[in-house]
Amino acid sequence: MFHVKTVSALTRAGADIPFKLCSQRLRSTLTSTAATQAVSQDNVSSRGAHRDSARSDCTGQPGRGGEDGTTTPANEISVDFEQTQEAYKSKDSLELLRSLVVFKLCSFDFLVDKNKEIMDLGKKILGQRAFDQFMKMTFYGQFVAGEDHMTIRPLIQKNQAFGVGSVLDYSVEEDISQEEAEQKEMDSCVSTAEKESIGEDHRERKYTAHKQFGDRRGGVTGARTYFYADEAKCDQHMETFIKCIKASGGSSMDGFSAIKMTALGRPQFLLQFSEVLVKWRRFFSFLASQQGKDGMEALEQRLELKQLQDFLIKLGAKGDFYGWFSGSKKESSGTIDMLDWNSLIDDRTNISDLLVVPNLELGELVPLLETFTVEEERQMKRMLQRMDVLVKHAIENGVRLMVDAEQTYFQPAISRLTLEMQRIYNREKPVIFNTYQCYLKEAYDNVTMDVELSRREGWSFAAKLVRGAYMYQERERANEIGYEDPINPDYESTNIMYHRCLDYVLDEIALNRNANVMVASHNEDTVKHTLRRMNGLGLLPTENKVYFGQLLGMCDQISFPLGQAGFPVYKYVPYGPVNEVMPYLSRRAQENRGFMKGAQKERELLWQELKRRLASGELLYRPAY
């Protein structure tokens, strides 16, 4: 029969891990009191109205500010992104000129395509010291804050004086060959059992390693990539993140620090756990379709337990499935949703025991892989331990952690582990922020389910919304390996998805003030859309619930006017030694090529400000703060 272990938490396995995967069973829809149900119904009713509002906003209609849809003009805050004097008051004229030169160079295909070869040639001609100085005057100086936590402090403090905070990101990356990257990926993503019994498991192709896509840097712009070497290297990455957290805490009062989960452990676990989560969700969708509920949004699908029990019995399953969700049938509403379903992946003796999937033919839960070695089990635990260490350091230093998104075959596990940290550490205030990539077809379902879980359990939902960094790589991998493309079909559909997710979270903030969102976008229309919705919903910038984020060295005409108008806005601030940040800068140049070709307005504003300073005798202007 189907069987789910509900034994002790992860600590029973010998590792002192202070949080448990799904240690709280979600029974709110099954065993809630009448009063709680009444509140829930009110929230659901309000949610429906606000969700309709969000849909209308995606088509360009104004957001609703209250019951009658009106706004209060006295509370409205507008920001003018055309005022160059305000936008660039933190920059001297040489910095403006550097921006113009760098942006122009980034628009030439030949220079961008051959940037690595050109930089290597520059080192040979100039020598390392002169080359480093040249980079600091140009590309490095534009996009990187400095070499270490001491040298970045003046820039962080200057930006803060003009209303712009920082998300610190230590951007050093291994400069290894494609062959080395592929070998490391294959070694770290394939378990011992898989190597010994090729073809005998039931793994899906999407969630297995493929050598032709082993170099995860391919087709990726602006995102650091980590490859697993050994546990000692993961400990080094953790120590680096700790230094970044301390630097962020020492440089500002309310900073962020960015981390990547693939830096903290063997990616094999992320692949396997992602497959488990996806299979559980897919099984729920299959059961929903059997009850005529396919095509509905994820949170609107509710399974009738009696029908579900009868259906599983017909398939040969044995046991009381009804009793999985509630110890007392009298207290049960008789239905479950996706969040209740997810709670079936409960805490277990070993972490590897989490990696079980439902098998309809056998009528039971079966392990994703037959065996795990003792060392593999330890590696999985260490990843969780390192995450917990980082969270505690963040709390001690008054810093918030931003967990970056990664490839779709890792992301379900990354999001789930981040959510588990949020369930524990976001109780009093938002400490952990998850990242949602809105170019994914499933982005809206992911956002709405996590918001609903936070409401049921009473913790602060915190999200960074991005469009996404892995589109070309993801599309090519899906096409070559043979699974559905996870990316929205075009840029416009991604825009709609972004605004839909954003509107949902803004509505949630307006409902109970217990959610938080960073609008991480260089798109001026998206920023203006957010400001309109905030005005319509009566959300004030001083509440610090809605943040804005852009990359250092880009879109200053958006960041600084927002900061000076009182909105919490942050620059994503890379730092690290010149030579070791070269791989990051190389891809940043590639990203900026496409961005700058479509960002003529930013160059025009920079020229406009330079000409204004020249005409007014302010060419030697120095920012005062």
C-alpha positions as CSV (number, residue, x, y, z in Angstrom):
1,M,0.0,0.0,0.0
2,F,0.9,3.7,-0.2
3,H,3.0,4.5,2.9
4,V,4.5,7.8,4.2
5,K,6.9,7.7,7.1
6,T,6.1,10.3,9.8
7,V,9.0,9.6,12.0
8,S,11.5,11.9,13.6
9,A,13.1,15.0,12.1
10,L,16.4,15.3,10.3
11,T,18.2,15.7,13.6
12,R,17.6,12.0,14.3
13,A,20.0,11.1,11.5
14,G,22.9,12.4,13.6
15,A,23.3,15.9,12.1
16,D,22.2,18.9,14.3
17,I,20.1,20.6,11.6
18,P,17.9,23.1,13.3
19,F,15.2,23.1,10.7
20,K,13.1,20.3,9.2
21,L,11.8,19.8,5.8
22,C,8.0,20.1,6.1
23,S,8.2,19.6,9.8
24,Q,4.8,21.4,10.1
25,R,1.9,19.5,8.6
26,L,-0.5,21.7,6.7
27,R,-3.9,21.1,8.3
28,S,-5.3,24.6,8.1
29,T,-7.9,23.7,5.4
30,L,-8.7,20.4,7.1
31,T,-8.9,21.1,10.9
32,S,-9.3,24.8,11.2
33,T,-11.8,26.3,13.7
34,A,-14.9,28.0,12.6
35,A,-13.4,31.4,13.3
36,T,-10.3,30.7,11.3
37,Q,-12.4,29.4,8.4
38,A,-14.4,32.7,8.5
39,V,-11.2,34.7,8.2
40,S,-9.9,32.5,5.5
41,Q,-13.1,32.9,3.5
42,D,-12.8,36.7,3.8
43,N,-9.3,36.5,2.6
44,V,-10.2,34.3,-0.3
45,S,-13.0,36.6,-1.3
46,S,-10.7,39.6,-1.1
47,R,-8.0,37.6,-3.0
48,G,-10.4,37.0,-5.9
49,A,-11.3,40.7,-6.2
50,H,-7.6,41.7,-6.1
51,R,-6.6,39.0,-8.5
52,D,-9.1,40.4,-11.0
53,S,-7.5,43.8,-10.4
54,A,-4.1,42.3,-11.2
55,R,-5.4,40.9,-14.4
56,S,-6.8,44.2,-15.5
57,D,-3.5,45.9,-14.7
58,C,-1.7,43.5,-17.0
59,T,-3.7,45.0,-19.9
60,G,-2.9,48.5,-19.0
61,Q,-5.8,49.4,-16.8
62,P,-5.2,51.2,-13.4
63,G,-5.1,49.2,-10.2
64,R,-7.8,49.5,-7.6
65,G,-7.0,51.5,-4.5
66,G,-10.0,50.4,-2.4
67,E,-13.5,49.1,-2.4
68,D,-14.6,51.6,-5.0
69,G,-11.4,51.6,-7.0
70,T,-10.6,55.2,-6.2
71,T,-7.2,56.6,-5.2
72,T,-6.3,59.4,-2.8
73,P,-4.4,62.0,-4.7
74,A,-2.8,63.5,-1.6
75,N,-1.0,60.2,-1.0
76,E,0.2,59.7,-4.5
77,I,4.0,59.8,-5.1
78,S,5.3,60.3,-8.6
79,V,8.9,60.0,-9.8
80,D,10.2,61.8,-12.9
81,F,12.8,59.6,-14.7
82,E,13.7,62.4,-17.2
83,Q,15.4,64.8,-14.7
84,T,19.0,64.2,-15.4
85,Q,20.3,66.6,-12.8
86,E,18.6,64.6,-10.0
87,A,19.3,61.2,-11.7
88,Y,23.1,61.8,-11.9
89,K,23.8,64.0,-8.9
90,S,25.8,61.2,-7.3
91,K,28.2,61.1,-10.2
92,D,31.0,63.4,-11.3
93,S,31.5,64.2,-15.0
94,L,34.3,61.6,-15.5
95,E,31.9,58.9,-14.2
96,L,29.2,60.0,-16.7
97,L,31.8,59.9,-19.5
98,R,33.0,56.5,-18.5
99,S,29.4,55.2,-18.6
100,L,28.9,56.5,-22.1
101,V,32.1,55.0,-23.4
102,V,31.5,51.6,-21.7
103,F,27.9,51.4,-22.9
104,K,28.9,52.3,-26.4
105,L,31.6,49.7,-26.5
106,C,29.2,47.1,-25.2
107,S,27.0,47.7,-28.2
108,F,29.7,46.5,-30.7
109,D,29.2,42.8,-31.5
110,F,32.8,42.2,-32.4
111,L,34.2,43.6,-29.2
112,V,31.7,41.7,-27.1
113,D,32.2,38.4,-28.9
114,K,36.0,38.6,-28.6
115,N,36.1,40.3,-25.2
116,K,38.0,37.5,-23.6
117,E,40.7,37.4,-26.3
118,I,41.0,41.2,-26.3
119,M,41.4,41.2,-22.5
120,D,44.1,38.5,-22.7
121,L,45.9,40.5,-25.3
122,G,45.6,43.6,-23.2
123,K,47.3,41.8,-20.3
124,K,50.2,40.7,-22.5
125,I,50.7,44.2,-23.9
126,L,50.2,46.3,-20.7
127,G,51.3,43.8,-18.1
128,Q,49.0,42.8,-15.2
129,R,49.3,45.9,-13.1
130,A,48.7,48.4,-15.9
131,F,45.9,46.2,-17.2
132,D,44.2,46.1,-13.8
133,Q,44.4,49.9,-13.6
134,F,42.9,50.2,-17.1
135,M,40.0,47.9,-16.1
136,K,39.4,49.9,-13.0
137,M,39.1,53.1,-15.1
138,T,36.6,51.4,-17.6
139,F,34.6,48.2,-17.4
140,Y,35.6,47.0,-13.9
141,G,35.0,50.5,-12.5
142,Q,31.6,50.7,-14.1
143,F,30.2,47.4,-13.0
144,V,32.2,46.3,-9.9
145,A,32.4,48.1,-6.6
146,G,36.0,47.1,-5.6
147,E,38.3,44.2,-4.7
148,D,37.3,43.5,-1.1
149,H,35.0,44.5,1.7
150,M,37.1,47.5,2.7
151,T,37.5,49.0,-0.8
152,I,33.8,48.8,-1.6
153,R,32.7,50.7,1.5
154,P,33.1,54.3,0.0
155,L,30.9,53.5,-3.0
156,I,28.3,51.8,-0.8
157,Q,28.2,54.7,1.6
158,K,28.1,57.3,-1.3
159,N,25.1,55.5,-2.9
160,Q,23.4,55.2,0.5
161,A,23.8,59.0,1.0
162,F,21.8,59.4,-2.2
163,G,19.1,57.0,-1.2
164,V,20.3,53.8,-2.8
165,G,21.2,50.6,-0.8
166,S,23.2,47.6,-1.7
167,V,22.8,43.9,-2.3
168,L,26.4,42.6,-2.0
169,D,27.5,39.8,-4.3
170,Y,31.1,38.4,-4.1
171,S,31.5,37.7,-7.9
172,V,34.7,35.7,-8.0
173,E,34.3,32.8,-10.4
174,E,36.6,29.9,-11.3
175,D,38.1,30.4,-14.8
176,I,38.1,26.8,-15.9
177,S,37.8,25.3,-19.4
178,Q,34.6,23.9,-20.8
179,E,36.0,20.4,-20.6
180,E,36.8,20.8,-16.9
181,A,33.3,22.3,-16.2
182,E,31.6,19.3,-18.0
183,Q,33.7,16.8,-16.1
184,K,33.0,18.4,-12.7
185,E,29.3,18.5,-13.5
186,M,29.1,14.9,-14.5
187,D,31.0,13.8,-11.4
188,S,28.9,15.8,-9.0
189,C,25.4,15.3,-10.4
190,V,25.5,11.5,-10.9
191,S,25.1,9.3,-7.8
192,T,27.2,6.2,-7.1
193,A,24.2,4.0,-7.6
194,E,23.5,5.5,-11.0
195,K,27.1,5.0,-12.1
196,E,27.0,1.3,-11.0
197,S,23.6,0.5,-12.5
198,I,23.2,2.5,-15.7
199,G,19.6,2.3,-17.0
200,E,18.1,0.6,-14.0
201,D,16.6,3.7,-12.3
202,H,13.5,5.7,-13.3
203,R,15.1,9.1,-13.5
204,E,13.7,11.7,-15.9
205,R,16.0,13.1,-18.5
206,K,15.4,16.6,-17.4
207,Y,16.7,15.8,-13.9
208,T,19.8,13.9,-15.0
209,A,23.2,15.3,-15.9
210,H,24.0,15.6,-19.6
211,K,27.6,16.2,-20.7
212,Q,26.7,18.5,-23.6
213,F,25.1,20.9,-21.1
214,G,27.6,20.2,-18.2
215,D,29.1,23.7,-18.6
216,R,26.3,25.7,-17.0
217,R,28.0,29.0,-18.1
218,G,26.9,28.5,-21.7
219,G,24.3,31.0,-22.9
220,V,24.1,32.6,-19.4
221,T,24.7,36.3,-18.9
222,G,25.2,38.1,-15.6
223,A,24.9,35.1,-13.3
224,R,27.7,33.5,-11.4
225,T,28.2,29.7,-11.9
226,Y,29.6,27.3,-9.3
227,F,30.9,23.9,-10.0
228,Y,31.2,21.3,-7.2
229,A,34.8,20.2,-6.5
230,D,34.6,18.8,-2.9
231,E,33.2,19.5,0.5
232,A,36.2,21.7,1.5
233,K,35.5,24.0,-1.5
234,C,31.8,24.3,-0.4
235,D,33.1,25.3,3.1
236,Q,35.3,27.9,1.4
237,H,32.2,29.3,-0.4
238,M,30.3,29.4,2.8
239,E,33.1,31.4,4.5
240,T,33.2,33.8,1.5
241,F,29.4,34.3,1.9
242,I,29.9,35.0,5.6
243,K,32.5,37.6,4.8
244,C,30.0,39.1,2.4
245,I,27.3,39.2,5.0
246,K,29.6,40.9,7.5
247,A,30.7,43.4,4.9
248,S,27.0,44.2,4.1
249,G,26.3,44.6,7.8
250,G,29.3,46.8,8.4
251,S,28.6,49.0,5.4
252,S,24.9,49.8,5.8
253,M,22.0,49.5,8.2
254,D,19.6,47.5,6.0
255,G,21.6,45.7,3.4
256,F,21.2,42.5,1.5
257,S,23.6,39.7,0.7
258,A,23.2,37.3,-2.3
259,I,23.9,33.6,-2.1
260,K,23.7,30.8,-4.6
261,M,22.7,27.3,-3.3
262,T,24.9,25.4,-5.9
263,A,27.9,26.9,-4.1
264,L,27.0,25.2,-0.8
265,G,26.9,21.5,-1.7
266,R,26.8,18.7,-4.2
267,P,24.2,19.5,-6.9
268,Q,23.2,15.8,-7.1
269,F,20.8,16.4,-4.2
270,L,19.3,19.5,-5.8
271,L,18.6,17.5,-9.0
272,Q,17.1,14.5,-7.2
273,F,15.0,16.5,-4.8
274,S,13.7,18.7,-7.7
275,E,12.6,15.6,-9.5
276,V,10.8,14.3,-6.4
277,L,8.9,17.6,-5.9
278,V,7.9,17.9,-9.6
279,K,6.7,14.3,-9.6
280,W,4.6,14.8,-6.5
281,R,3.0,17.9,-8.0
282,R,2.4,16.2,-11.4
283,F,0.7,13.3,-9.6
284,F,-1.6,15.8,-7.8
285,S,-2.4,17.3,-11.2
286,F,-3.2,13.9,-12.6
287,L,-5.5,13.1,-9.7
288,A,-7.2,16.5,-10.1
289,S,-7.8,15.8,-13.8
290,Q,-9.5,12.5,-12.8
291,Q,-12.0,14.7,-10.8
292,G,-12.6,17.0,-13.8
293,K,-10.5,19.9,-12.3
294,D,-7.7,20.1,-14.9
295,G,-7.1,23.5,-16.5
296,M,-7.8,25.3,-13.2
297,E,-5.1,27.4,-11.4
298,A,-3.0,25.4,-9.0
299,L,-4.5,26.8,-5.8
300,E,-8.0,26.4,-7.0
301,Q,-7.7,22.7,-7.5
302,R,-9.1,20.8,-4.6
303,L,-9.4,17.0,-4.5
304,E,-12.4,15.3,-2.9
305,L,-10.8,12.8,-0.6
306,K,-13.5,10.2,-0.8
307,Q,-13.3,10.2,-4.6
308,L,-9.5,10.0,-4.3
309,Q,-9.7,7.1,-2.0
310,D,-12.0,5.2,-4.3
311,F,-9.9,6.0,-7.4
312,L,-6.7,4.8,-5.7
313,I,-8.3,1.6,-4.5
314,K,-9.3,0.9,-8.2
315,L,-5.7,1.3,-9.1
316,G,-4.7,-1.3,-6.5
317,A,-3.6,1.0,-3.7
318,K,-4.3,-0.2,-0.1
319,G,-4.8,1.6,3.1
320,D,-6.6,4.6,4.4
321,F,-5.5,7.5,2.1
322,Y,-8.2,9.7,3.7
323,G,-6.4,9.4,7.0
324,W,-3.1,10.7,5.6
325,F,-4.3,14.2,6.0
326,S,-6.2,14.2,9.2
327,G,-6.2,12.0,12.3
328,S,-10.0,12.7,12.7
329,K,-12.3,12.4,9.7
330,K,-14.9,14.4,11.6
331,E,-12.7,17.4,11.6
332,S,-11.8,17.2,8.0
333,S,-13.4,19.3,5.3
334,G,-13.1,16.3,3.0
335,T,-10.9,18.1,0.5
336,I,-7.3,18.9,0.0
337,D,-5.3,21.3,-2.1
338,M,-1.8,21.4,-3.4
339,L,-0.3,22.7,-0.2
340,D,-1.9,19.9,1.8
341,W,-0.6,17.5,-0.7
342,N,2.9,18.8,-0.5
343,S,2.9,18.1,3.3
344,L,3.0,14.4,2.5
345,I,6.8,14.7,1.9
346,D,7.3,14.7,5.6
347,D,10.4,14.8,7.8
348,R,12.2,11.5,7.8
349,T,15.1,9.7,9.5
350,N,17.5,10.2,6.6
351,I,17.5,13.0,4.1
352,S,17.6,10.4,1.3
353,D,14.3,9.1,2.6
354,L,12.8,12.3,1.3
355,L,13.6,11.2,-2.2
356,V,10.5,9.0,-2.7
357,V,7.9,9.3,-5.4
358,P,4.4,7.8,-5.9
359,N,4.2,4.7,-8.1
360,L,0.7,4.0,-9.4
361,E,1.5,0.6,-10.7
362,L,2.9,-0.7,-7.4
363,G,0.4,1.4,-5.3
364,E,3.2,2.7,-3.0
365,L,5.9,5.2,-2.6
366,V,9.2,4.1,-4.1
367,P,12.7,5.6,-3.7
368,L,14.0,7.7,-6.6
369,L,17.2,5.6,-6.4
370,E,17.7,2.3,-4.8
371,T,20.7,3.2,-2.6
372,F,22.6,6.2,-1.3
373,T,26.1,5.9,0.1
374,V,26.9,7.1,3.6
375,E,29.0,9.9,2.1
376,E,26.1,11.1,-0.2
377,E,23.9,11.2,2.8
378,R,26.4,13.4,4.7
379,Q,26.9,15.7,1.7
380,M,23.1,16.4,1.6
381,K,23.1,17.2,5.3
382,R,26.1,19.5,5.0
383,M,24.3,21.6,2.4
384,L,21.4,22.2,4.8
385,Q,23.9,22.9,7.6
386,R,25.8,25.5,5.6
387,M,22.5,27.2,4.7
388,D,21.5,27.4,8.3
389,V,24.9,28.9,9.3
390,L,24.5,31.7,6.7
391,V,21.0,32.5,7.9
392,K,22.2,32.8,11.5
393,H,25.1,35.1,10.5
394,A,22.7,37.2,8.5
395,I,20.5,37.7,11.6
396,E,23.4,38.5,13.8
397,N,24.6,41.2,11.3
398,G,21.2,42.7,10.6
399,V,21.4,41.6,6.9
400,R,18.8,40.0,4.7
401,L,19.7,37.0,2.5
402,M,18.8,37.0,-1.2
403,V,18.8,33.4,-2.5
404,D,19.4,33.6,-6.3
405,A,17.4,31.5,-8.8
406,E,19.2,29.0,-10.9
407,Q,18.4,26.5,-13.7
408,T,14.9,24.8,-13.7
409,Y,16.3,21.4,-13.0
410,F,17.7,22.7,-9.7
411,Q,15.1,25.4,-9.0
412,P,12.3,23.3,-7.4
413,A,14.7,22.1,-4.7
414,I,16.3,25.5,-4.2
415,S,12.9,27.2,-3.8
416,R,11.7,24.5,-1.4
417,L,14.8,24.7,0.8
418,T,14.5,28.5,0.8
419,L,10.9,28.3,1.7
420,E,11.8,26.0,4.6
421,M,14.2,28.7,5.9
422,Q,11.5,31.3,5.5
423,R,9.1,29.2,7.5
424,I,11.5,29.4,10.5
425,Y,13.3,32.7,10.2
426,N,10.7,35.0,8.6
427,R,8.4,34.8,11.6
428,E,9.1,38.3,13.0
429,K,10.5,40.0,9.9
430,P,11.6,39.2,6.4
431,V,15.2,37.8,6.6
432,I,15.2,35.3,3.6
433,F,14.1,36.4,0.2
434,N,13.4,33.8,-2.5
435,T,13.8,34.6,-6.2
436,Y,11.1,33.9,-8.8
437,Q,12.0,33.9,-12.5
438,C,9.0,35.3,-14.4
439,Y,10.0,34.0,-17.8
440,L,8.9,30.5,-16.5
441,K,5.5,29.3,-17.4
442,E,4.9,28.1,-13.8
443,A,6.0,31.4,-12.2
444,Y,2.5,32.5,-11.2
445,D,1.6,29.1,-9.6
446,N,4.8,29.1,-7.6
447,V,4.2,32.7,-6.3
448,T,0.6,32.1,-5.4
449,M,1.2,28.8,-3.6
450,D,4.1,30.3,-1.5
451,V,2.0,33.4,-0.6
452,E,-0.9,31.2,0.5
453,L,1.4,29.0,2.6
454,S,2.9,32.1,4.3
455,R,-0.7,33.3,5.1
456,R,-1.7,30.0,6.5
457,E,1.3,29.7,8.7
458,G,1.8,33.3,9.7
459,W,5.2,34.2,8.4
460,S,6.5,36.9,6.1
461,F,6.5,36.1,2.4
462,A,9.6,37.8,0.8
463,A,10.4,37.6,-2.9
464,K,12.6,39.1,-5.5
465,L,11.0,39.1,-8.9
466,V,13.3,38.9,-12.0
467,R,12.6,38.1,-15.6
468,G,15.4,35.4,-15.7
469,A,19.0,34.8,-16.7
470,Y,19.0,31.3,-18.3
471,M,16.6,31.5,-21.3
472,Y,18.9,30.5,-24.1
473,Q,20.5,27.7,-22.2
474,E,17.1,26.3,-20.9
475,R,15.5,26.4,-24.4
476,E,18.4,24.6,-26.0
477,R,18.6,22.0,-23.3
478,A,14.9,21.3,-23.5
479,N,15.0,21.0,-27.3
480,E,18.0,18.8,-27.4
481,I,17.1,16.4,-24.5
482,G,13.4,16.3,-25.3
483,Y,11.2,17.8,-22.7
484,E,8.8,20.8,-22.7
485,D,10.3,24.2,-22.9
486,P,9.8,25.8,-19.5
487,I,10.2,29.3,-20.8
488,N,7.3,31.6,-21.9
489,P,7.1,31.8,-25.7
490,D,8.1,35.5,-26.1
491,Y,9.1,38.6,-24.2
492,E,5.6,40.1,-24.1
493,S,4.2,37.0,-22.4
494,T,7.1,37.2,-19.9
495,N,6.1,40.9,-19.2
496,I,2.5,39.8,-18.6
497,M,3.7,37.1,-16.2
498,Y,6.0,39.5,-14.4
499,H,3.2,42.0,-13.8
500,R,0.7,39.3,-12.9
501,C,3.1,37.9,-10.2
502,L,3.9,41.4,-9.0
503,D,0.3,42.4,-8.8
504,Y,-0.6,39.4,-6.8
505,V,2.1,40.1,-4.2
506,L,1.2,43.8,-4.1
507,D,-2.4,42.8,-3.4
508,E,-1.2,40.5,-0.6
509,I,0.8,43.4,0.9
510,A,-2.3,45.6,0.8
511,L,-4.4,42.9,2.4
512,N,-2.3,42.2,5.5
513,R,1.1,44.0,5.2
514,N,2.9,40.7,5.8
515,A,4.5,40.2,2.4
516,N,7.5,41.9,0.8
517,V,8.7,42.1,-2.8
518,M,11.8,43.4,-4.6
519,V,11.0,44.6,-8.1
520,A,14.4,43.6,-9.7
521,S,14.0,45.2,-13.1
522,H,15.6,47.6,-15.5
523,N,12.3,48.0,-17.3
524,E,11.0,51.5,-16.8
525,D,7.5,50.5,-17.7
526,T,7.5,47.9,-15.0
527,V,8.8,50.4,-12.4
528,K,6.1,52.9,-13.4
529,H,3.5,50.1,-13.3
530,T,4.6,49.3,-9.7
531,L,4.4,53.0,-8.7
532,R,0.8,53.2,-10.1
533,R,-0.2,50.1,-8.2
534,M,1.3,51.3,-5.0
535,N,-0.6,54.6,-5.3
536,G,-3.8,52.8,-6.1
537,L,-3.4,50.4,-3.1
538,G,-2.3,53.1,-0.7
539,L,1.2,51.5,-0.2
540,L,3.7,54.0,1.0
541,P,7.4,53.8,0.3
542,T,8.2,54.4,4.0
543,E,6.5,51.0,4.9
544,N,9.5,49.2,3.3
545,K,7.4,46.5,1.8
546,V,8.1,47.2,-1.8
547,Y,11.8,47.4,-2.9
548,F,13.4,48.1,-6.3
549,G,16.6,46.7,-7.6
550,Q,19.0,47.3,-10.5
551,L,22.5,46.3,-11.3
552,L,25.5,48.5,-10.3
553,G,26.5,50.7,-13.2
554,M,23.2,50.4,-15.0
555,C,19.9,52.3,-15.0
556,D,21.0,55.0,-12.6
557,Q,18.3,57.2,-14.1
558,I,15.8,54.8,-12.5
559,S,17.6,53.9,-9.2
560,F,18.6,57.3,-7.9
561,P,15.3,59.2,-8.6
562,L,13.5,56.4,-6.8
563,G,15.9,56.6,-3.8
564,Q,15.6,60.4,-3.6
565,A,11.8,60.1,-3.7
566,G,12.0,57.9,-0.5
567,F,11.5,54.4,-2.1
568,P,13.7,51.6,-0.9
569,V,15.9,50.9,-3.9
570,Y,19.1,48.7,-4.1
571,K,21.9,48.2,-6.4
572,Y,23.2,44.6,-7.0
573,V,26.8,45.2,-6.1
574,P,29.5,42.8,-7.4
575,Y,33.0,42.9,-5.9
576,G,36.2,40.9,-6.0
577,P,39.8,41.1,-7.3
578,V,40.1,42.4,-10.8
579,N,41.6,39.2,-12.3
580,E,39.2,36.9,-10.6
581,V,36.1,38.9,-11.6
582,M,37.0,38.7,-15.3
583,P,34.7,35.8,-16.1
584,Y,31.8,37.8,-14.5
585,L,32.7,41.0,-16.5
586,S,33.1,39.0,-19.7
587,R,29.5,37.9,-19.5
588,R,28.3,41.2,-18.2
589,A,29.6,42.7,-21.5
590,Q,27.6,40.2,-23.4
591,E,24.5,41.0,-21.4
592,N,25.0,44.7,-21.9
593,R,25.3,44.4,-25.7
594,G,21.7,43.4,-26.0
595,F,20.6,45.7,-23.2
596,M,22.4,48.8,-24.6
597,K,21.2,48.3,-28.1
598,G,17.7,48.8,-26.8
599,A,18.7,51.4,-24.2
600,Q,19.3,54.4,-26.3
601,K,17.4,56.5,-23.8
602,E,20.0,56.0,-21.1
603,R,22.8,57.2,-23.3
604,E,20.8,60.2,-24.4
605,L,20.2,61.1,-20.7
606,L,23.9,60.8,-19.9
607,W,24.8,63.1,-22.9
608,Q,22.0,65.5,-21.9
609,E,23.5,65.8,-18.4
610,L,27.0,66.2,-19.6
611,K,25.9,69.0,-22.0
612,R,23.9,70.7,-19.2
613,R,27.0,70.7,-16.9
614,L,29.1,72.1,-19.7
615,A,26.7,74.9,-20.5
616,S,26.2,75.8,-16.8
617,G,29.9,75.7,-15.9
618,E,29.4,72.6,-13.8
619,L,31.7,70.2,-15.7
620,L,33.9,69.9,-12.7
621,Y,31.0,69.0,-10.5
622,R,31.7,66.8,-7.5
623,P,28.9,65.1,-5.5
624,A,28.6,66.4,-2.0
625,Y,27.4,64.1,0.7
